[in-house]
Amino acid sequence: MDRLKGKVAAVTGGSMGIGAAVVRRMAEEGAAVAVLDREEREGQALASELTAKGHQVRYWHCDVTDGDQFKRVLDEVAENFGSLTVLVNNAGISGPNKPTHELTEEEWDRVQTVNVKGVFLGTKHAIPHMKRAGVGSIINLSSIYGIVSAPDVPPYHASKGAVRLMSKTDALLYAPDRIRVNSVHPGFIWTPMVEHHLQTTGMAMDDAKQATADLHPLGHMGEPDDIAWGIVYLASDESKFVTGSELVIDGGYTAR
């Protein structure tokens, strides 16, 4: 219950899916957790539920593409909880499922702005707080599609490859400050984003779910907690010698 005692974490996209699972597990392990999201109703409900159980959790409205707002929110988180030592850059979108030549510039840019610029902005504005604390862990959500690819959603795959390399660069840059940076690479996890993606395949949902499950050697999709526990590890002192690494949690997808 105390794996994250004394840690202060901010989780973007923290209102639902993987983000909400991360918030729950971090709070249960003793961290003070800031839920950052644009989905106010879900974020407030999650924070209220966990606060009622005695955990330190608070919601902030945050659009990760707005640098000024992102900075202000992280400053407020640090002021409210006394520091900021963990950032989980989880917010992301899948974008349109079209071949490259059919994409508009606006569609491409939207995915890069959320998935790549959002990680940049979070890291940029969290680093000063972590330097002051003398320690930090930044955990960036990439994907199996930051390692391998597939013939669909080109903007998403490009964005997750970028997140993978950004994590390694920042791991090297900030290692002297005792700030660790790692990327997490989920397989298909049953979340609203994956459900939305499967709706674009043209298949019946049950058939799409089964076909997706079959892509994983373990024979099923993952659950948000499968990723959340990996993130708890990377946020904890258990991983104090881990930086610039890729934590792949994918049911064997990339082992082929």
C-alpha positions, 0 to 999 in steps of 0.5 A, spaced: 500 500 500 506 504 500 509 503 494 508 510 492 508 514 499 511 521 498 510 521 491 506 527 487 503 524 481 500 528 475 496 523 470 494 526 463 487 523 460 486 521 467 479 521 467 477 514 464 481 508 461 488 507 462 489 514 465 483 512 470 486 505 472 493 509 473 490 514 478 486 509 482 492 504 483 497 510 484 492 513 490 492 506 493 499 505 493 500 512 497 501 517 492 498 524 492 495 524 485 492 530 480 487 528 475 488 532 469 483 531 463 478 535 459 472 531 461 470 534 467 464 530 469 468 524 469 474 527 472 471 530 478 467 523 479 473 519 480 477 524 484 471 525 489 470 517 489 477 516 491 478 522 496 472 519 500 476 513 501 481 517 504 486 518 498 489 525 496 486 526 489 484 532 486 481 534 479 484 539 474 481 541 467 487 541 462 488 541 455 495 538 453 495 542 447 495 548 451 502 550 453 500 556 458 494 552 461 498 546 462 504 550 465 499 553 470 495 546 472 502 543 473 504 549 477 498 549 481 499 541 482 505 542 485 503 548 490 497 544 492 501 538 494 507 541 495 511 538 489 511 534 483 515 528 482 511 524 477 508 525 470 504 520 466 503 523 459 497 518 458 493 523 454 492 521 446 487 520 441 487 515 435 485 519 429 482 517 423 483 511 420 485 512 413 491 511 408 496 516 408 494 519 401 487 520 404 489 524 410 488 532 410 493 536 413 489 538 419 487 530 421 495 529 421 496 535 425 491 534 430 494 527 432 501 530 432 499 536 437 495 531 442 500 525 442 507 528 441 506 536 442 502 534 449 508 530 451 513 535 450 509 540 453 508 536 459 515 534 460 517 541 459 513 544 464 514 538 469 522 538 469 523 545 473 518 542 479 522 535 478 529 539 478 527 543 485 525 536 488 531 533 486 528 527 483 523 525 478 519 520 474 516 521 467 512 516 464 510 517 457 505 512 454 507 510 447 504 503 444 506 497 440 505 501 434 511 505 437 515 499 436 512 495 430 507 498 425 500 496 421 497 498 415 492 503 418 492 509 422 498 512 420 498 519 424 497 515 430 503 510 429 508 516 427 506 519 433 507 513 438 514 512 434 516 520 436 514 519 443 518 513 444 524 517 441 523 523 445 523 519 452 530 516 450 532 523 449 529 526 455 532 520 459 539 522 457 538 529 458 535 529 465 539 523 468 544 528 471 538 531 475 535 524 477 529 525 473 528 518 469 524 518 463 521 511 460 516 509 455 510 504 456 508 500 450 501 497 451 498 492 446 490 493 445 487 494 451 479 494 452 478 502 453 474 507 449 479 509 445 480 502 442 472 501 442 472 507 437 478 504 433 474 498 432 468 501 430 472 504 424 474 497 421 467 496 418 466 489 422 461 487 427 464 489 434 464 482 436 468 480 430 472 486 431 474 484 438 475 477 437 480 479 431 483 484 435 484 479 441 487 473 436 493 478 434 496 477 441 499 470 443 496 470 449 489 470 446 486 476 449 486 484 449 489 487 456 485 491 461 487 498 464 490 495 470 495 491 466 498 497 464 497 501 470 501 496 475 507 497 470 506 505 471 506 504 478 513 500 478 516 506 473 513 511 478 516 507 484 523 507 487 523 500 485 525 502 478 530 507 480 535 504 475 531 504 470 531 510 465 530 510 457 527 504 457 521 501 453 516 497 458 512 493 453 505 490 456 502 487 450 500 480 451 506 477 446 504 482 440 511 484 438 514 478 440 513 475 433 
